[in-house]
Amino acid sequence: MKAMILAGGLSTRLYPLTKQVPKPLVPVAGVPNAEHVIHYLRAYGFDEIAINLHYLSDAIVEALGDGSRFGVKLEYSFEPVLLGSAGAVKQMEGFFGNATFVVVGCDDLTDLSLDKLLAFHRERNALATIGLMECQEVDQYGVVVLDERGKIIGFQEKPAKGTERSRLANTGIYAFSPEIFRHVPAQTFYDFGKQVFPALQTAGERFYGFDARGAYWSDIGTPAEYRRASYDVVRGAFSIPGTRANGADLTAAIGADVEIEGPVYIGAHARIGNAAKIIGPSVVGNGVHVEARAHVERSILWEGASVGAGARLRDTIVGKNYRVESGATLDNALVANEEIPA
C-alpha cells in the first residue's frame, strides 16, 4: 500500500530550533519524528511512501535513505518552490495510481488506527476522509461539524478563538480516493485546509470525518505541543514502538554525585558531569554534554548540545550543537544556532 508524508514546510513555529534542522528531523525521544511516522505507516502495511522535500532536503535524504532500514521504499519529491499540502500530493499523482492512499504530516505523533480510518472511508465510498480529534484549543487547526454518519457539513480553517463551531480538530491524517486529484490543479500552490476541503464541503462531496477520540495525537509543530509530546513519551504516557522511553543509553557517561529525578531520557554518548542534576521529564539527546554542577529541569537538549558548568535550565529547549554558557540561567526558552545553511 502507498502513503505520503508531508514534509516540505519550514516549521517556522519552532524557530529558531528549525533554522538548522529541517522539520522531518525534529527529534522526539532522540529520534527524528519522520522515522516515527515511517514506523507508524509500516505497522499498517504501507511499504511504499512518498515524501515531499524543500528545506534542507539533502539532510533529510541522508538521514532517511532509501527506506530499506525501515522495511519500506521511500520516494522523494523535491519542490524547488513549495506547492502547498494539496499541491505536493498532486505532484505525486502518478505514484499513487488508482488505489486509495493515506497522507500523514511529518509532525504528527499518533496511534490513530489507520485500519479503522480506511474501513470507515471505504464503507462510505468517501472521496476524502479526515482523522479528527477533540481539542480544547482549536485556533491552530481546521475544525469540522459532522452529521450522524460522519459527513462533514461544516468546515472552518483555524477559526479565531470563540468562533469555532466545534472542537473536532483536523489531525492532518487523511484517506483519499484517487478521484481527489480532479479537485487539485497541477503545478499550483494549493492547500487542503484552505482550498480543497472547504470546496468539497460546499459542493456536498463525499467528504467525511473519522472521529478518533480515544487515540493519542500531537502535532509537534508548536513549542507547547512539542514539549507535551516529548514529555508524554518520556513519562510512558504514549509509547512509540521500538523507541526507548527513558533511562540512559549504555554508552552514556554519568559522572560522580549526579542526581537524576523522575523520567529522563539520556541518549548515546551523552556525558553528564560531576554533581549535575537532571529533573524529569527531560530529554538529553545523543552526544549532549552537561557539564559539572549544571541543573537541567523539564528541558529538552538536542543532539550535540552542551550545557556549561553551573548553568541552570528550566522548561527550555536547546537546539542541535548549541552551547549554553557556564553559569547561564534559562527559563522557558528556545535557543539554537540561527545561521541558516547556504
C-alpha positions, 0 to 999 in steps of 0.5 A, spaced: 500 500 500 502 507 498 502 513 503 505 520 503 508 524 508 508 531 508 514 534 509 516 540 505 514 546 510 519 550 514 516 549 521 517 556 522 513 555 529 519 552 532 524 557 530 529 558 531 530 550 533 528 549 525 533 554 522 538 548 522 534 542 522 529 541 517 522 539 520 522 531 518 528 531 523 525 534 529 527 529 534 522 526 539 525 521 544 532 522 540 529 520 534 527 524 528 519 524 528 519 522 520 522 515 522 516 515 527 511 516 522 515 511 517 514 506 523 507 508 524 505 507 516 509 500 516 505 497 522 499 498 517 502 495 511 504 501 507 511 499 504 511 504 499 511 512 501 512 518 498 515 524 501 515 531 499 522 535 500 524 543 500 528 545 506 534 542 507 532 536 503 539 533 502 539 532 510 533 529 510 535 524 504 541 522 508 538 521 514 532 517 511 535 513 505 532 509 501 527 506 506 530 499 506 532 500 514 525 501 515 522 495 511 519 500 506 521 504 499 521 511 500 520 516 494 522 523 494 519 529 491 523 535 491 519 542 490 524 547 488 518 552 490 513 549 495 506 547 492 502 547 498 499 540 502 494 539 496 499 541 491 505 536 493 500 530 493 498 532 486 505 532 484 505 525 486 499 523 482 502 518 478 505 514 484 499 513 487 495 510 481 488 508 482 488 505 489 486 509 495 492 512 499 493 515 506 497 522 507 500 523 514 504 530 516 511 529 518 509 532 525 504 528 527 505 523 533 499 518 533 496 511 534 490 513 530 488 506 527 489 507 520 485 500 519 479 503 522 480 510 518 480 506 511 474 501 513 470 507 515 472 511 508 471 505 504 464 503 507 462 510 505 465 510 498 468 517 501 472 521 496 476 524 502 476 522 509 479 526 515 482 523 522 479 528 527 480 529 534 477 533 540 481 539 542 480 544 547 484 549 543 482 549 536 485 556 533 491 552 530 487 547 526 481 546 521 475 544 525 469 540 522 461 539 524 459 532 522 452 529 521 450 522 524 454 518 519 460 522 519 459 527 513 462 533 514 457 539 513 461 544 516 468 546 515 472 552 518 480 553 517 483 555 524 477 559 526 479 565 531 478 563 538 470 563 540 468 562 533 469 555 532 463 551 531 466 545 534 472 542 537 473 536 532 480 538 530 483 536 523 489 531 525 492 532 518 491 524 517 487 523 511 484 517 506 483 519 499 480 516 493 484 517 487 478 521 484 481 527 489 486 529 484 480 532 479 479 537 485 487 539 485 490 543 479 497 541 477 503 545 478 499 550 483 500 552 490 494 549 493 492 547 500 487 542 503 485 546 509 484 552 505 482 550 498 480 543 497 476 541 503 472 547 504 470 546 496 468 539 497 464 541 503 460 546 499 459 542 493 456 536 498 462 531 496 463 525 499 467 528 504 467 525 511 470 525 518 473 519 522 472 521 529 478 518 533 477 520 540 480 515 544 487 515 540 493 519 542 495 525 537 500 531 537 502 535 532 509 537 534 509 543 530 508 548 536 513 549 542 507 547 547 505 541 543 512 539 542 514 539 549 507 535 551 509 530 546 516 529 548 514 529 555 508 524 554 513 519 551 518 520 556 513 519 562 510 512 558 504 516 557 504 514 549 509 509 547 512 509 540 514 502 538 521 500 538 523 507 541 526 507 548 522 511 553 527 513 558 533 511 562 540 512 559 543 509 553 549 504 555 554 508 552 552 514 556 557 517 561 554 519 568 559 522 572 560 522 580 554 525 585 549 526 579 542 526 581 537 524 576 529 525 578 523 522 575 523 520 567 529 522 563 531 520 557 539 520 556 541 518 549 548 515 546 554 518 548 551 523 552 556 525 558 553 528 564 558 531 569 560 531 576 554 533 581 549 535 575 542 534 576 537 532 571 529 533 573 524 529 569 521 529 564 527 531 560 530 529 554 538 529 553 539 527 546 545 523 543 552 526 544 549 532 549 554 534 554 552 537 561 557 539 564 559 539 572 554 542 577 549 544 571 541 543 573 537 541 567 529 541 569 523 539 564 528 541 558 529 538 552 537 538 549 538 536 542 543 532 539 550 535 540 548 540 545 552 542 551 550 545 557 556 549 561 558 548 568 553 551 573 548 553 568 541 552 570 535 550 565 528 550 566 522 548 561 527 550 555 529 547 549 536 547 546 537 546 539 542 541 535 550 543 537 548 549 541 552 551 547 549 554 553 554 558 557 557 556 564 553 559 569 547 561 564 540 561 567 534 559 562 527 559 563 522 557 558 526 558 552 528 556 545 535 557 543 539 554 537 544 556 532 540 561 527 545 561 521 541 558 516 545 553 511 547 556 504 
